[in-house]
Amino acid sequence: MSGLIELRVTDNRLTSLPDSIGELSSLRELHLRNNPLTSLPDSVGELKELRQIDLRGNPLTGLPTAIASLPRLEKLDSRWVPNLTAPLWIESLEARGCTVYS
C-alpha cells in the first residue's frame, strides 16, 4: 500500500487511525471528513508527500505538531471541528503558502 496516493474514508465512523498510516509514503490526499476522530497519530507527520488533509466534522481536540513539518502540505481543512483550538504553528503553515480552513 506504500504506492497509495489518495485515501478517502469520509463518513466511515472511524474512531482512530493506526500509527501505520505514516507508512503510506506516497500519500498525497487524506480525506477523513465526518468521522468521530478525537485525535490523529503523530505518524501523520511522516507523510512527506501529503498535500491535502480534510478533517472537517471530526470532534478533534488537538492536532499533532508533526503536521507543521509536512513539506508539501497545501491545504489543511478543519472546518466544523468545534472543540479544536488552532495551534500556534498554523501561522507558519499559512506563511509558507498552505491554505488553512478552520
N, C-alpha and C positions, 0 to 999 in steps of 0.2 A: 504494500500500500504506500510505499515511500514515493511513488510517482503520482499520487493523488493530487490534483490541482485545486479542486473545489469540493467543499463539504457543506451540504445543506441538511441541517437537522432541525428545521423550523417546525414548531408545534408537535414535538415528539415526547413531551413530558420527561425530558432528561433532568435528572436531579444532580448529576455530576458528570464531569469529563475525566477520563483516565489520564494519568500522568503520561502515558504513552502517546498522547496527542502530539507531543513535542517531536516525535519520531517521523512525522509527516513532513519530511524535509522539502518537498516541492509545493506544499500547500500555499495557494495564493489568496483564496477566499474561504472564510469560515463564517457560516450563517447559523446562528444559534437563537434566532428570534422566537419569542413566546414559549419558553421552557421555564420550569421552576428552578433555575440555577441560582444559587446564592453566592457562589464563588467560582473562580477559574483556577486551574492548577498553574503553578509557576512555570511549568514546562511549556506553556504557551509562548514564553519568551524565546524558545528555541526555534520557532517558526520563522526563520530568517527571510523566507520568500513571501511571507504574508503581506498582502496589500490591503485587504478589507476584512474587518471583523464586525459582524452585526450582532449586537447584544440586546436589541430592543425587546422590551416586555418581559425581562427576567427580573426577579427580586434580588439582584446583586446588592451586596453591601460594601463591596470594595473591588478593586482591580489589582492584579499583580503588577508590581513595579516593573517587572521584566517587559511589559508591553512597551514601555517608554524606549527600550533599546531595539525595537524591531526596525531594522534599517530601511525597509521598503514600504512600511505602512503608509497608506494614502488616505484611508477612511476608517474612522472608529465611530460606530453608531451606538449610542447608549441612551437613546430617547426612550421615554416611558419606563424608566427604571427609577421609581420614586425614592428608594432608600439609598441611592448612590450619591455620595459626595464626590465631586470631581477632585482627583488627586492633584497635587501641585505640579507634577510632571506633565500634565495635559498641555500646559502652556508651551513646553518645549516641543511637543509634537506639532502643535499649531505653527510654531515659529519655523519649523523646517518644512512646512507645506502640507502637513496631514490635515485633512478636513475632519473636525470633531463635531459630532452632533450629540448634544446632551440635553 
